[in-house]
Amino acid sequence: MGLNGEYSIGCLVIHGFGGCVDEISPLAARLRAKGYTIVCPRLKGHTGKRSDLKKAGYTDWIASAEQGLLDLLSRCRSVYIIGFSMGGLIAVNLALKYDLAGMVTINTPIYYWDVRRILSNIAYGFTTGDFSVIRRYINSAASFPLPALLNFHRLLNRTKRMVNDVICPVFITQGVDDDTVKTSSADYLFNNVNSPVKRLKLYERSGHLMLWSPAARYVIRDIEGFLQETH
C-alpha cells in the first residue's frame, strides 16, 4: 500500500531533554504532510513541571520512546527514528534493539555547553539590548532539577559507549552556532557509528532549536532526502 495506508513508512520523532513535542513539530508536520506515519512521544516527566521531571529517570525516557516505536513497528513496513538533542541519544539506544530503516540525529550531544559561545551571546544581548537569549539561559537553568541532570549524564555516558554498534543508515545534522551542543559531538557520532551508509551535514544560523531556526527548511529538506534515498 502507499505511504498513507497500512504498512506505510513510519517516523518516530523524539524531542529533547526538558523540552516538548513543539521542538520537533515543524519536521513532524512536514513529514506527515508527505504521507509518513508519524509518532511524537512525550517523554515521561516532560510535562513542563519541575516536580514531574524530577521523578523520571533516563530508563523512563527510553521506555516512553520505545512505546511509540512499537506502535509504529506494528503498523508500518519500515521505521526511522529521528532524535532532536537528547532524543538522538535515545534513538541510538533503540537502534541497537530494533531493526530500523535508519536514524537521524539533530544537534545530539556528546560534548555540550559551548561556554565561549554562551558568553558571546550574553555579551551580544547586553550590547544590543536584546535579552531574549539571556532569559532563555536563565529559564533553562531554573527548569532542570538535579536528579534530571544526573539522569541525563547517565544516559549520555551509557550511549557514548554504544555508538560503535550502530549499523543502520545514519544522517547526522548539527548547527555550527549551537551553544548547547558542540560540533565535535557530530564528528564523534560520524566517526564512530559503523553504518555503511552515514552522512554528516553542518548548518549555519541554526542555533540549538534547529527546527525553528532560519536553517529549518534546509534541515527538513535534507532529512526528507535521506528518508527517500534509504527506504
Contacts in CASP RR format, 6 or more apart in sequence:
PFRMAT RR
TARGET T0000
AUTHOR 0000-0000-0000
METHOD contacts of the structure
MODEL  1
MGLNGEYSIGCLVIHGFGGCVDEISPLAARLRAKGYTIVCPRLKGHTGKR
SDLKKAGYTDWIASAEQGLLDLLSRCRSVYIIGFSMGGLIAVNLALKYDL
AGMVTINTPIYYWDVRRILSNIAYGFTTGDFSVIRRYINSAASFPLPALL
NFHRLLNRTKRMVNDVICPVFITQGVDDDTVKTSSADYLFNNVNSPVKRL
KLYERSGHLMLWSPAARYVIRDIEGFLQETH
1 7 0 8 1.000
1 8 0 8 1.000
2 8 0 8 1.000
3 9 0 8 1.000
3 34 0 8 1.000
3 35 0 8 1.000
3 36 0 8 1.000
3 37 0 8 1.000
4 35 0 8 1.000
6 75 0 8 1.000
7 75 0 8 1.000
7 76 0 8 1.000
7 77 0 8 1.000
8 35 0 8 1.000
8 36 0 8 1.000
8 37 0 8 1.000
8 75 0 8 1.000
8 76 0 8 1.000
8 77 0 8 1.000
9 36 0 8 1.000
9 37 0 8 1.000
9 76 0 8 1.000
9 77 0 8 1.000
9 78 0 8 1.000
9 79 0 8 1.000
9 80 0 8 1.000
9 101 0 8 1.000
9 227 0 8 1.000
9 231 0 8 1.000
10 36 0 8 1.000
10 37 0 8 1.000
10 38 0 8 1.000
10 39 0 8 1.000
10 72 0 8 1.000
10 75 0 8 1.000
10 76 0 8 1.000
10 78 0 8 1.000
10 79 0 8 1.000
10 80 0 8 1.000
11 28 0 8 1.000
11 31 0 8 1.000
11 36 0 8 1.000
11 37 0 8 1.000
11 38 0 8 1.000
11 39 0 8 1.000
11 72 0 8 1.000
11 79 0 8 1.000
11 80 0 8 1.000
11 81 0 8 1.000
11 82 0 8 1.000
11 227 0 8 1.000
12 39 0 8 1.000
12 40 0 8 1.000
12 41 0 8 1.000
12 65 0 8 1.000
12 68 0 8 1.000
12 69 0 8 1.000
12 72 0 8 1.000
12 79 0 8 1.000
12 80 0 8 1.000
12 81 0 8 1.000
12 82 0 8 1.000
12 91 0 8 1.000
12 94 0 8 1.000
13 24 0 8 1.000
13 27 0 8 1.000
13 28 0 8 1.000
13 31 0 8 1.000
13 38 0 8 1.000
13 39 0 8 1.000
13 40 0 8 1.000
13 82 0 8 1.000
13 83 0 8 1.000
13 84 0 8 1.000
14 24 0 8 1.000
14 40 0 8 1.000
14 41 0 8 1.000
14 43 0 8 1.000
14 65 0 8 1.000
14 81 0 8 1.000
14 82 0 8 1.000
14 83 0 8 1.000
14 84 0 8 1.000
14 87 0 8 1.000
14 88 0 8 1.000
14 90 0 8 1.000
14 91 0 8 1.000
15 21 0 8 1.000
15 22 0 8 1.000
15 23 0 8 1.000
15 24 0 8 1.000
15 40 0 8 1.000
15 42 0 8 1.000
15 43 0 8 1.000
15 46 0 8 1.000
15 83 0 8 1.000
15 84 0 8 1.000
15 85 0 8 1.000
15 87 0 8 1.000
16 23 0 8 1.000
16 43 0 8 1.000
16 83 0 8 1.000
16 84 0 8 1.000
16 85 0 8 1.000
16 86 0 8 1.000
16 87 0 8 1.000
17 85 0 8 1.000
17 86 0 8 1.000
17 87 0 8 1.000
17 144 0 8 1.000
17 148 0 8 1.000
17 152 0 8 1.000
18 46 0 8 1.000
18 48 0 8 1.000
18 53 0 8 1.000
18 143 0 8 1.000
18 144 0 8 1.000
18 148 0 8 1.000
19 46 0 8 1.000
19 48 0 8 1.000
20 42 0 8 1.000
20 46 0 8 1.000
20 48 0 8 1.000
21 28 0 8 1.000
21 40 0 8 1.000
21 42 0 8 1.000
23 84 0 8 1.000
23 85 0 8 1.000
23 209 0 8 1.000
23 211 0 8 1.000
23 212 0 8 1.000
24 40 0 8 1.000
24 82 0 8 1.000
24 83 0 8 1.000
24 84 0 8 1.000
24 106 0 8 1.000
24 211 0 8 1.000
25 40 0 8 1.000
25 211 0 8 1.000
26 211 0 8 1.000
26 212 0 8 1.000
26 216 0 8 1.000
26 220 0 8 1.000
27 82 0 8 1.000
27 211 0 8 1.000
27 219 0 8 1.000
27 220 0 8 1.000
27 223 0 8 1.000
28 38 0 8 1.000
28 40 0 8 1.000
30 220 0 8 1.000
30 224 0 8 1.000
31 38 0 8 1.000
31 223 0 8 1.000
31 224 0 8 1.000
31 227 0 8 1.000
32 38 0 8 1.000
34 224 0 8 1.000
36 227 0 8 1.000
37 72 0 8 1.000
37 75 0 8 1.000
37 76 0 8 1.000
39 68 0 8 1.000
39 69 0 8 1.000
39 71 0 8 1.000
39 72 0 8 1.000
41 64 0 8 1.000
41 65 0 8 1.000
41 67 0 8 1.000
41 68 0 8 1.000
42 64 0 8 1.000
43 56 0 8 1.000
43 60 0 8 1.000
43 61 0 8 1.000
43 64 0 8 1.000
43 65 0 8 1.000
43 90 0 8 1.000
44 56 0 8 1.000
44 57 0 8 1.000
44 60 0 8 1.000
44 61 0 8 1.000
44 63 0 8 1.000
44 64 0 8 1.000
45 52 0 8 1.000
45 53 0 8 1.000
45 55 0 8 1.000
45 56 0 8 1.000
45 60 0 8 1.000
46 52 0 8 1.000
46 53 0 8 1.000
46 56 0 8 1.000
47 53 0 8 1.000
48 143 0 8 1.000
50 143 0 8 1.000
50 144 0 8 1.000
50 145 0 8 1.000
53 143 0 8 1.000
53 144 0 8 1.000
53 145 0 8 1.000
53 148 0 8 1.000
54 145 0 8 1.000
54 147 0 8 1.000
54 148 0 8 1.000
56 148 0 8 1.000
56 151 0 8 1.000
57 147 0 8 1.000
57 148 0 8 1.000
57 151 0 8 1.000
58 151 0 8 1.000
58 152 0 8 1.000
58 154 0 8 1.000
58 155 0 8 1.000
58 158 0 8 1.000
61 86 0 8 1.000
61 90 0 8 1.000
61 151 0 8 1.000
61 155 0 8 1.000
62 90 0 8 1.000
62 93 0 8 1.000
62 94 0 8 1.000
62 155 0 8 1.000
65 81 0 8 1.000
65 87 0 8 1.000
65 90 0 8 1.000
65 91 0 8 1.000
65 94 0 8 1.000
66 94 0 8 1.000
66 97 0 8 1.000
69 79 0 8 1.000
69 81 0 8 1.000
69 94 0 8 1.000
69 98 0 8 1.000
72 79 0 8 1.000
73 79 0 8 1.000
73 98 0 8 1.000
78 100 0 8 1.000
78 101 0 8 1.000
78 231 0 8 1.000
79 98 0 8 1.000
79 100 0 8 1.000
79 101 0 8 1.000
80 100 0 8 1.000
80 101 0 8 1.000
80 102 0 8 1.000
80 103 0 8 1.000
80 104 0 8 1.000
80 227 0 8 1.000
80 231 0 8 1.000
81 88 0 8 1.000
81 91 0 8 1.000
81 94 0 8 1.000
81 95 0 8 1.000
81 100 0 8 1.000
81 102 0 8 1.000
81 103 0 8 1.000
81 104 0 8 1.000
82 91 0 8 1.000
82 103 0 8 1.000
82 104 0 8 1.000
82 106 0 8 1.000
82 223 0 8 1.000
83 90 0 8 1.000
83 91 0 8 1.000
83 103 0 8 1.000
83 104 0 8 1.000
83 105 0 8 1.000
83 106 0 8 1.000
83 108 0 8 1.000
84 106 0 8 1.000
84 107 0 8 1.000
84 108 0 8 1.000
84 210 0 8 1.000
84 211 0 8 1.000
85 106 0 8 1.000
85 107 0 8 1.000
85 108 0 8 1.000
85 109 0 8 1.000
85 180 0 8 1.000
85 181 0 8 1.000
85 208 0 8 1.000
86 108 0 8 1.000
86 109 0 8 1.000
86 152 0 8 1.000
86 155 0 8 1.000
86 156 0 8 1.000
87 108 0 8 1.000
88 103 0 8 1.000
88 105 0 8 1.000
88 106 0 8 1.000
88 108 0 8 1.000
89 108 0 8 1.000
89 109 0 8 1.000
89 155 0 8 1.000
89 156 0 8 1.000
89 159 0 8 1.000
90 155 0 8 1.000
91 103 0 8 1.000
91 104 0 8 1.000
91 105 0 8 1.000
91 108 0 8 1.000
92 103 0 8 1.000
92 105 0 8 1.000
92 159 0 8 1.000
92 162 0 8 1.000
92 163 0 8 1.000
92 166 0 8 1.000
93 158 0 8 1.000
93 159 0 8 1.000
93 162 0 8 1.000
94 100 0 8 1.000
95 102 0 8 1.000
95 103 0 8 1.000
95 166 0 8 1.000
95 168 0 8 1.000
96 162 0 8 1.000
96 165 0 8 1.000
96 166 0 8 1.000
99 168 0 8 1.000
100 168 0 8 1.000
101 168 0 8 1.000
101 169 0 8 1.000
101 230 0 8 1.000
101 231 0 8 1.000
102 168 0 8 1.000
102 169 0 8 1.000
102 170 0 8 1.000
102 230 0 8 1.000
103 166 0 8 1.000
103 168 0 8 1.000
103 169 0 8 1.000
103 170 0 8 1.000
103 171 0 8 1.000
104 170 0 8 1.000
104 171 0 8 1.000
104 172 0 8 1.000
104 173 0 8 1.000
104 223 0 8 1.000
104 226 0 8 1.000
105 170 0 8 1.000
105 171 0 8 1.000
105 172 0 8 1.000
105 173 0 8 1.000
105 186 0 8 1.000
105 189 0 8 1.000
106 173 0 8 1.000
106 210 0 8 1.000
106 211 0 8 1.000
106 219 0 8 1.000
107 173 0 8 1.000
107 174 0 8 1.000
107 175 0 8 1.000
107 178 0 8 1.000
107 180 0 8 1.000
107 181 0 8 1.000
107 206 0 8 1.000
107 207 0 8 1.000
107 208 0 8 1.000
107 210 0 8 1.000
108 172 0 8 1.000
108 174 0 8 1.000
108 181 0 8 1.000
108 185 0 8 1.000
108 186 0 8 1.000
108 189 0 8 1.000
109 156 0 8 1.000
109 180 0 8 1.000
109 181 0 8 1.000
109 182 0 8 1.000
109 185 0 8 1.000
110 156 0 8 1.000
110 160 0 8 1.000
110 182 0 8 1.000
110 184 0 8 1.000
110 185 0 8 1.000
110 188 0 8 1.000
110 189 0 8 1.000
111 181 0 8 1.000
111 182 0 8 1.000
111 184 0 8 1.000
111 185 0 8 1.000
111 188 0 8 1.000
112 180 0 8 1.000
112 181 0 8 1.000
112 182 0 8 1.000
112 185 0 8 1.000
113 179 0 8 1.000
113 180 0 8 1.000
113 182 0 8 1.000
114 178 0 8 1.000
114 179 0 8 1.000
114 180 0 8 1.000
114 181 0 8 1.000
114 182 0 8 1.000
117 177 0 8 1.000
117 178 0 8 1.000
117 179 0 8 1.000
118 137 0 8 1.000
118 179 0 8 1.000
121 133 0 8 1.000
121 134 0 8 1.000
121 179 0 8 1.000
122 133 0 8 1.000
122 134 0 8 1.000
122 137 0 8 1.000
124 130 0 8 1.000
124 133 0 8 1.000
125 131 0 8 1.000
125 133 0 8 1.000
125 134 0 8 1.000
126 134 0 8 1.000
160 188 0 8 1.000
163 188 0 8 1.000
163 189 0 8 1.000
163 192 0 8 1.000
163 193 0 8 1.000
164 192 0 8 1.000
164 193 0 8 1.000
164 194 0 8 1.000
165 194 0 8 1.000
166 193 0 8 1.000
166 194 0 8 1.000
166 195 0 8 1.000
167 193 0 8 1.000
167 194 0 8 1.000
167 195 0 8 1.000
167 196 0 8 1.000
168 195 0 8 1.000
169 195 0 8 1.000
169 196 0 8 1.000
169 197 0 8 1.000
169 198 0 8 1.000
169 226 0 8 1.000
169 230 0 8 1.000
170 189 0 8 1.000
170 193 0 8 1.000
170 195 0 8 1.000
170 197 0 8 1.000
170 198 0 8 1.000
170 199 0 8 1.000
171 198 0 8 1.000
171 199 0 8 1.000
171 200 0 8 1.000
171 201 0 8 1.000
171 222 0 8 1.000
171 223 0 8 1.000
171 226 0 8 1.000
172 186 0 8 1.000
172 189 0 8 1.000
172 190 0 8 1.000
172 198 0 8 1.000
172 199 0 8 1.000
172 200 0 8 1.000
172 201 0 8 1.000
173 186 0 8 1.000
173 200 0 8 1.000
173 201 0 8 1.000
173 202 0 8 1.000
173 203 0 8 1.000
173 210 0 8 1.000
173 219 0 8 1.000
173 222 0 8 1.000
173 223 0 8 1.000
174 181 0 8 1.000
174 183 0 8 1.000
174 185 0 8 1.000
174 186 0 8 1.000
174 200 0 8 1.000
174 201 0 8 1.000
174 202 0 8 1.000
174 203 0 8 1.000
175 181 0 8 1.000
175 183 0 8 1.000
175 202 0 8 1.000
175 203 0 8 1.000
175 204 0 8 1.000
175 206 0 8 1.000
175 207 0 8 1.000
175 210 0 8 1.000
175 215 0 8 1.000
176 183 0 8 1.000
176 202 0 8 1.000
176 203 0 8 1.000
176 204 0 8 1.000
176 206 0 8 1.000
177 204 0 8 1.000
177 205 0 8 1.000
177 206 0 8 1.000
177 207 0 8 1.000
178 206 0 8 1.000
178 207 0 8 1.000
178 208 0 8 1.000
178 210 0 8 1.000
179 207 0 8 1.000
179 208 0 8 1.000
180 208 0 8 1.000
181 208 0 8 1.000
183 202 0 8 1.000
186 200 0 8 1.000
186 202 0 8 1.000
187 200 0 8 1.000
189 200 0 8 1.000
190 198 0 8 1.000
190 200 0 8 1.000
197 230 0 8 1.000
199 226 0 8 1.000
201 222 0 8 1.000
203 210 0 8 1.000
203 213 0 8 1.000
203 215 0 8 1.000
203 218 0 8 1.000
203 219 0 8 1.000
204 215 0 8 1.000
205 213 0 8 1.000
205 214 0 8 1.000
205 215 0 8 1.000
206 213 0 8 1.000
206 214 0 8 1.000
206 215 0 8 1.000
206 216 0 8 1.000
206 219 0 8 1.000
207 213 0 8 1.000
210 216 0 8 1.000
210 219 0 8 1.000
211 219 0 8 1.000
211 220 0 8 1.000
END
